[in-house]
Amino acid sequence: MSDVYDAAIIGGGPGGYVAAIRGHQLGLKTVLLEKERIGGVCLNRGCIPTKTLLADVEGILWSKQAAAHGIIDREPSVSFPSMMQRKNSVVDKIVGGLEKLLGDIGVTIVEDTVTRLEPGEVVTASGERVQAENIIIATGSRPWTPPIEGIDSPGVVSTREILSLSERPQRLVIIGGGIIGQEFAAIFAALGTEVTVIEALDRILMQVDPDLTKRYASLLPGRGIKTHTSALVRHIHKTDNGLRVVFEKKSKEIAVDADLVLTATGRRPYFGGLDPEEAGVEIVDGAVSVDEHLRTGAEGIYAIGDVLGRYMLAHEASFHGEIAAENISGMERTADKACVPSCVFTIPQISWVGMTEEEAQSAGLSYRSSTFPLAASGKAVALGEPRGWIKLIEDPEANRLIGAHLMGPQVSELIGELTLAIQSGMSASDLADTIHAHPTIAEAVRESALGLLDGSIHAAARVKQHTPT
Ligand SMILES: Cc1cc2nc3c(=O)[nH]c(=O)nc-3n(C[C@H](O)[C@H](O)[C@H](O)COP(=O)(O)OP(=O)(O)OC[C@H]3O[C@@H](n4cnc5c(N)ncnc54)[C@H](O)[C@@H]3O)c2cc1C
């Protein structure tokens, strides 16, 4: 290949492929190098497959509830292979559409592993040398597993393998009670699998506002999910009856048997066999180090997405992809000022953006918080999912919202409004002055904002005030 590209992008996940599309819009001659399938973890074995399964599971739970209410005459019988088949079709459809889009706009795709990079050039496993003025490292992340005896036993799987099962396990142990662990717990418990979650920390969903975590955790026993917190897995071994996971909790050893063990203990940046330091790229704590323009210290080399070890979310990677392409085209965009929302697609869902109360306290801020219950939302009651809250946190001195924490049906769809509000420095009054459509869960956002003003209408929001001592 004799062409010199404006940008060579290593990795075709939501970071890399978005950089390629944005680069094309800006007139950059772009090549995308991908060793597996375009779409990366997100489209092939992360966001899209899990959310497809969760959508099916919501339908199954709705049918069970409808049967309990006598609306339909029997509970649904579920075909796990059909669910997995639908999940595969959704992935194929989305990845196929993306491949077509990239082909139609003329992005060159090289299906190969990049084995070496240096400023101005990348080399692939088949020996192809690709010259480019700029290089974007978008190689993503991979699962990290703690050193537990027996963790390599057959039947102990990562999130990648669990998405390729042909049979549903009867008993599933999930090591790790974070976001990904909880999403898989929600999927399998709804299908009738006995699920046990073992979490080393003293609560599940450590990143989530503690009030929401507590409320969410209280729903799990009713869903058939057992949870052990402050519990350290010591070893996993094979028995006549499957696998036995032995963990320590309050100085006692406890064993739980399973057909399958999922490790959901976090992800770490992944360089795909490359040595970025050889090219002059600085690695700090296992992640690529960049400035606010996403430039590494090496001439013409950028890095984006999970490989930076920040939020490790697809929308952050894609946002970075746009910024890197824009900077390559001569703009001076920065990535650091953006608010990054997070979602847990459990049932009910959880979403948040900005600071938690704990973070506001650590930052020495005085704040007020208002928590409005979804039990007082007509829409939540109509949807049969009134167990949730909308909590808003405001800095009264600066008169601006600093955090929003939501639990309830489809609250992942509401976090965009609050991300915009927080990023643009809006206040509770700005939200309250905005008419929200009825009947929607979004009305509860406005109600929570009213709680920070003269009081919410349909129920009293719980209002707290914190002043640093
Ligand atoms: C089960 C699960 C569920 C998730 N759900 C969500 C969710 O709901 N919402 C959300 O925002 N995030 C979710 N995530 C996280 C999300 O998938 C990642 O944040 C996102 O994929 C990161 O994008 P990326 O482009 O940085 O990297 P990746 O998607 O990891 O893509 C990197 C690409 O680089 C390629 N590559 C690596 N090395 C080389 C090389 N040497 N040569 C060529 N190609 C190479 C890889 O094959 C891969 O395709 C989930 C993750 C998992 C595991």
The ligand as an SDF file (V2000), in Angstrom:
LIG
                    3D

 53 58  0  0  0  0  0  0  0  0999 V2000
  -20.6140   -6.9850   28.6550 C   0  0  0  0  0  0  0  0  0  0  0  0
  -20.3350   -5.5220   28.4120 C   0  0  0  0  0  0  0  0  0  0  0  0
  -21.3910   -4.6310   28.3690 C   0  0  0  0  0  0  0  0  0  0  0  0
  -21.1530   -3.2900   28.1330 C   0  0  0  0  0  0  0  0  0  0  0  0
  -22.2140   -2.4330   28.1080 N   0  0  0  0  0  0  0  0  0  0  0  0
  -21.9940   -1.1160   27.8880 C   0  0  0  0  0  0  0  0  0  0  0  0
  -23.0830   -0.2110   27.8210 C   0  0  0  0  0  0  0  0  0  0  0  0
  -24.2440   -0.5990   27.9520 O   0  0  0  0  0  0  0  0  0  0  0  0
  -22.8220    1.0890   27.5850 N   0  0  0  0  0  0  0  0  0  0  0  0
  -21.5340    1.5530   27.4220 C   0  0  0  0  0  0  0  0  0  0  0  0
  -21.3450    2.7480   27.2100 O   0  0  0  0  0  0  0  0  0  0  0  0
  -20.4880    0.7260   27.4840 N   0  0  0  0  0  0  0  0  0  0  0  0
  -20.6850   -0.6020   27.7090 C   0  0  0  0  0  0  0  0  0  0  0  0
  -19.6190   -1.4570   27.7250 N   0  0  0  0  0  0  0  0  0  0  0  0
  -18.2670   -0.8930   27.5210 C   0  0  0  0  0  0  0  0  0  0  0  0
  -17.9930   -0.6290   26.0230 C   0  0  0  0  0  0  0  0  0  0  0  0
  -18.1560   -1.8240   25.3020 O   0  0  0  0  0  0  0  0  0  0  0  0
  -16.5960   -0.0790   25.8320 C   0  0  0  0  0  0  0  0  0  0  0  0
  -16.4470    1.0750   26.6440 O   0  0  0  0  0  0  0  0  0  0  0  0
  -16.3440    0.3080   24.3860 C   0  0  0  0  0  0  0  0  0  0  0  0
  -16.4730   -0.8060   23.5360 O   0  0  0  0  0  0  0  0  0  0  0  0
  -14.9320    0.8890   24.2370 C   0  0  0  0  0  0  0  0  0  0  0  0
  -14.7280    1.2710   22.9310 O   0  0  0  0  0  0  0  0  0  0  0  0
  -13.2470    1.3370   22.3060 P   0  0  0  0  0  0  0  0  0  0  0  0
  -13.4240    1.7730   20.9020 O   0  0  0  0  0  0  0  0  0  0  0  0
  -12.3630    2.1270   23.1950 O   0  0  0  0  0  0  0  0  0  0  0  0
  -12.6890   -0.1520   22.3730 O   0  0  0  0  0  0  0  0  0  0  0  0
  -13.2580   -1.5650   21.9070 P   0  0  0  0  0  0  0  0  0  0  0  0
  -14.7080   -1.5710   21.7170 O   0  0  0  0  0  0  0  0  0  0  0  0
  -12.6680   -2.5300   22.8710 O   0  0  0  0  0  0  0  0  0  0  0  0
  -12.6020   -1.7680   20.4800 O   0  0  0  0  0  0  0  0  0  0  0  0
  -11.2290   -1.9550   20.3240 C   0  0  0  0  0  0  0  0  0  0  0  0
  -11.0000   -2.6870   19.0010 C   0  0  0  0  0  0  0  0  0  0  0  0
   -9.6090   -2.7050   18.7360 O   0  0  0  0  0  0  0  0  0  0  0  0
   -9.2810   -3.9290   18.1210 C   0  0  0  0  0  0  0  0  0  0  0  0
   -7.8410   -4.1450   18.2990 N   0  0  0  0  0  0  0  0  0  0  0  0
   -7.1690   -4.2750   19.4650 C   0  0  0  0  0  0  0  0  0  0  0  0
   -5.8600   -4.4480   19.2290 N   0  0  0  0  0  0  0  0  0  0  0  0
   -5.7060   -4.4090   17.8940 C   0  0  0  0  0  0  0  0  0  0  0  0
   -4.5720   -4.5230   17.0440 C   0  0  0  0  0  0  0  0  0  0  0  0
   -3.3490   -4.7100   17.5340 N   0  0  0  0  0  0  0  0  0  0  0  0
   -4.7580   -4.4500   15.7070 N   0  0  0  0  0  0  0  0  0  0  0  0
   -6.0090   -4.2520   15.1830 C   0  0  0  0  0  0  0  0  0  0  0  0
   -7.1100   -4.1420   15.9510 N   0  0  0  0  0  0  0  0  0  0  0  0
   -6.9500   -4.2100   17.2800 C   0  0  0  0  0  0  0  0  0  0  0  0
  -10.1410   -4.9370   18.8800 C   0  0  0  0  0  0  0  0  0  0  0  0
  -10.3170   -6.1340   18.1470 O   0  0  0  0  0  0  0  0  0  0  0  0
  -11.4390   -4.1520   19.0550 C   0  0  0  0  0  0  0  0  0  0  0  0
  -12.3500   -4.4100   18.0110 O   0  0  0  0  0  0  0  0  0  0  0  0
  -19.8210   -2.8150   27.9380 C   0  0  0  0  0  0  0  0  0  0  0  0
  -18.7490   -3.7140   27.9660 C   0  0  0  0  0  0  0  0  0  0  0  0
  -19.0090   -5.0550   28.1920 C   0  0  0  0  0  0  0  0  0  0  0  0
  -17.8390   -6.0090   28.2270 C   0  0  0  0  0  0  0  0  0  0  0  0
  1  2  1  0
  2  3  1  0
  2 52  2  0
  3  4  2  0
  4  5  1  0
  4 50  1  0
  5  6  2  0
  6  7  1  0
  6 13  1  0
  7  8  2  0
  7  9  1  0
  9 10  1  0
 10 11  2  0
 10 12  1  0
 12 13  2  0
 13 14  1  0
 14 15  1  0
 14 50  1  0
 15 16  1  0
 16 17  1  0
 16 18  1  0
 18 19  1  0
 18 20  1  0
 20 21  1  0
 20 22  1  0
 22 23  1  0
 23 24  1  0
 24 25  2  0
 24 26  1  0
 24 27  1  0
 27 28  1  0
 28 29  2  0
 28 30  1  0
 28 31  1  0
 31 32  1  0
 32 33  1  0
 33 34  1  0
 33 48  1  0
 34 35  1  0
 35 36  1  0
 35 46  1  0
 36 37  1  0
 36 45  1  0
 37 38  2  0
 38 39  1  0
 39 40  1  0
 39 45  2  0
 40 41  1  0
 40 42  2  0
 42 43  1  0
 43 44  2  0
 44 45  1  0
 46 47  1  0
 46 48  1  0
 48 49  1  0
 50 51  2  0
 51 52  1  0
 52 53  1  0
M  END
$$$$
